[in-house]
């Protein structure tokens, strides 16, 4: 008998079978067996990361009227656009884990201290893995900022279990939510498909939905992919068809090896470049690398492969940069990217 979904009850769709969520039709599924996990761990190379990488945290401005992105670390970025402050997948904990004494430990301090954040209007929460949904951080953000949390279906149940007072909008792929900035401007946040999976433990696999976000503000489109594989590429070409060329894409470039295990759920740097091209994004920023050792690649490999692939394709490597914690990309006039983007990135 099918196990009951503990997070969500809703109608059957092409990506929900009544109990578990699925990737879009025609795309690879991501379930792996225990024997697959054992094969991966048994053949994993010995490539230890450094114990720590120095970071000098910065203090962002309270509001930005144009577009600025500040890297906090991993998939946590501060997007400041048209007077709105948006935070993606916020994790300030020392470990990406259900416990504080084990699991992947962060090697880069957050690029902005939690108490140094500007007022946070909304949190964009892509899915429920521990390196993306961190309850301790969400509790601190709700207590200090009371942000609106926008997330795919089912994740609201997880959040409300731990933080009953949290303001949460949960929606399916295609849902749209409006945000109002203190300066009177409005933005729309679209929940978009991704190729991934979800779980908080061994008995809830794919019971909450995963996704990305397209932020529409001041006539600009900023895409945050969350975690995703590339698959057929159809979901990214569909975004281009729906929204037009993307102004800025914030894309995952790490946690991709070994490919036989990870390809369905995490893009590698070369696939991330292809996503940028599929979206016709004027610029892209690389995240989801270098802060937590989750897979087999060396710590600096994602950034090196990203730059090499941009050059191999004859593209300006400054158009797609791998961000380090505390780095800021300031797009005063994104229409002139990439050659005239104001940025502190090396």
N, C-alpha and C positions, 0 to 999 in steps of 0.2 A: 504494500500500500504506500503511495507517495507520502513523503514526509511533509508535514504542514510548514508553510512559510511563516517564520516567526516575525517577519518585518513588514510584510506587504500582502494585502488581499486586493485583487482586482481582476478585470476581465482578461481572458486569453488574447494575446496578440501575436504578431509574427516574431516577437522577441521575448515573450513571456508565456510559458506553457501551463500556467496555473499554479506552479510551485517555484520554478526557477526561471531566471532571466537567461537570455541567449544573445549571442552576437547577431548582427543583421544577417538575413538569409544570404547564403552563398559565401559567407566569410568563415574562416577557420575557427573552430572552438578551441578552448584553452585548457580543458581538464587534463590533468596529468596523474598517472597512477603512482602508487608508492614505489613500484619498481623503477619507474622513470626517475623519481627523486633520488633513489639510491644509486642508479646509474650515473646521474649528474654528480652527486657528491663523491662517488668513488673515483670519477675521472677528472675532478676539478684540479686545475693547475695550482701550483704554489706561487702565488703572486701577492704577498701581503701588501696592504696599503700602509702609508705612514700612520703613526699613532695620532698625529694631529697636523693640521695645516694652518698656519697663522692667518687670522682674520682681524682686521681693525674695524669694529662696527661703526656705523654712521648714524646720524639722526636726520630723517627725512623732513622736508618741509611739510607744514600742516596740510596745505592744499596746492594742487597744480592745475592750472587752467588748460594746459595743452595735454601732452601725453608723456609720462615718465614711468619707467619700470625699474624697480630696485630688487635685486636678488637677495633673498633672506638665506636660502639654502635648499638644496634638493628641489622639490616641486613647490616650495613656498616663495611666492613673489608678491610684491606690492605693486599693484597697477594703479597709477594716479592719472585720471583722465577726466577732463571737463569739470573739475571740482569734486569728483568722486574718488574715494579711496577704497579699493577692492583688494582683498587678500585671498590668495589661492592656497588650498590644501595646507593650512597652517600647522607646522610642527616645530615647537621649540624644545621638546623633550630631548634628553640625552640619548635615548634609544628609540628606535622604531620597532616597538615590541609591546605585547600585552603586559609585560612585567618590567620592572625597573632594574633588575639585576642581570638580565641576559638579553640576547638579541643584538641586531646590528647597532653599533654605537656610532654617534656622529663624530666625525673627525674635523669638522669645520664649525666654529661657533656661529650662531645666527648673525647674519650681516647687519641686523638691526635688533637691539635688545627689545624684549617684549614691552617693557615700560617706556621705551622711546618711540613706539609706533605713533603715527598721527591718528586722529579719530578714524576708526574703521567703520565704513557704512555697510559693507556687505562682505561675506565670506563665500567664495565659490568652492564648493567641496565636491571633488570629482567622484570619489568612491570610498569604500570603507577599509581598505588596507591600512595597516598601522603606520606606514610611512606617509599617509595622506590624511587619515582621520585620527587625530590625536586628542583624546578626551581631555587630558590635563590642559592642553593649550586652549581648546575651545571653552573650557570653564573659565579660564583667565580672561579670554577675550569677551565672553558674554558679561562677566562681572564688570569689566572696565569700559567696554564700548557698546554692549547690547547690539551687535550687528545683526542684520538679516542674513541668514544662512540659506543659500540656494544650492540645491543638491538633487541628484536623481532619486527616483522612487525607492523607498525602503530605508534610506539612510536617516530620514527624520525619526524613525522609531528608535534607532540606535542613539541618536543625539538626545532625544527626549527621555530615554531611560536614565541617562546620567545627568542631564541638564533640563529639567522639566520646563523651566522658564524661557528657554531659548526660543527665539523667533525663527521659524524654519519654513521655507517654501520648498516643497518636494514636487518634482514633476517628471514626466516621461520625456524621452527624446522628442524634440519638437516643441516642448513647452516654452513659453516666453513669460518673463517676469519684468515688471517695470521698477526702476529705482529712481528716487529723486535725490538730487544733490542739494546741499545747503544753499548754493548760489541760484537755485531755481531751475537748473537744467535737469533733463531726464535722460536716463539710459535704459536700454532694454537688454536683458540677459537671456540668450537662447541656450537651452540645454541641447547638446549635439551628441550623436552616436560616437562610440569609441569601441575598439576591439580589445576587450580585456575580460575581467572576471572579478569576483568579490568573495570575501569571507573574513570573518573575525575569529573563526575557530574551525574545528574539524567537521562540524555538523550544519553549517549554514552556507555552504558554497553556492554562489550565484543566487542568493535569496534577496539581495539588494542590487539595484541597478548601478551601472557605472556610466561615465560619459565625460564630455568636455563642455566648453562654453564658448559662445560667440558673443562678445560684448559690443553693442552698438551704441555709440555716444558721439555727439558732435560731428556727425556724418563720417565717422571712422568705424572700422570693424577690427577688433582685436580678438584673436582666437587663442584660447588656452586649451590645449589638447588633453590635459590630464595624462593618464597612462593609456597607451594604445599600441597595438601592432599596426602594420601597414596593410596586410591582407591583399585584396585585389586593388586597393586604392580607391574603390568606388565611393566610400563615405567622404573622402576629401574632395573628390571631383564634384560630388553632389553639393558640398558646401560652397564650392566656387560657383556652381550653377545657381544656387539659391541666393547667395549674398553678393555675388560679384567678387572681383579681386579683393583679397584681404590686405589691410594696411600693415598689420603686424601679427605674426604667428609666434606663439611661445610653445616650443615643441620639446618633447623628451628625446634625449640623445644617449642615455646611459642605461645600465642594467639589461644588457642584451645578450651576453654570452653564458652558456653555449647556445648557438642559434637553433639547434634541433629542439631545444627545450623552450626557449624564450621568444622565438620569432612571432608566434601567434599573439603574444601579449605585449611585447616591448619592441619598438623600432630601434634599429641601429642608426648610426650617424648618416649613412648613405640614404637610408629610407626617410629619415627626417628631412634631408635636402629635397627628396622627391615630393614629400608632402608640401614643402614650401612652394615648389614649382606647380604642383597640382592646384594649390590655392591661389596661385599667382600673387603670393604675398610680396609686398615691397621689401619687407625686412623680416627677419626671424631671430629669435633668441633661444639658445639651448638651455634646458633645465633638466632635472632628474639625473644628475651625475655628480660624483665627486664629494658628496657629503656622507653617505651611508654606503658601505660595501655590501651590496645585495647579491651580486653575481660575480662572474669569473674574470671580467676584463680588468686590466690595470687601471689605476686611478685616473691617469691623464689621457688614456687612450681615446675616450670619446671626443675630447676637444681636438686632439691631433688628427683623428680620422675625419672629423667634420671639416677642418680647414683644408685637409688634403683633397677631400672630395669636391669642395667648392672650386678649388684651383683646377682639378682634373676636368671639371665640366666647363671651365672657362668663365666662372662666375666670380664676382668680386667677393673675397672672403669676409669683408666687413659687412656684407649684407646679412650674414648669418653667423652670429658670434656665440660661443659657449660662455655663459655668464658664471662668474665666481661670486661667492657671498660678499656682500657690501658693494658690489659694482652696480653702477647706475647707467641705464640707457635713456637718454633724454631726447625725445623726438619733438623738437619745437615746431617743425613743419614736415610732417611725415610724407607729404606729397613730393618732397625733394630727395627722399631716401633712394639709394644708400649713400650717395656721395656727400650730402650736406647734413647728415644727422649729427646733432650735438650729442656727444657721448663721452663718458669717462672710461669706457672699456679700452683695454690695451689692444 
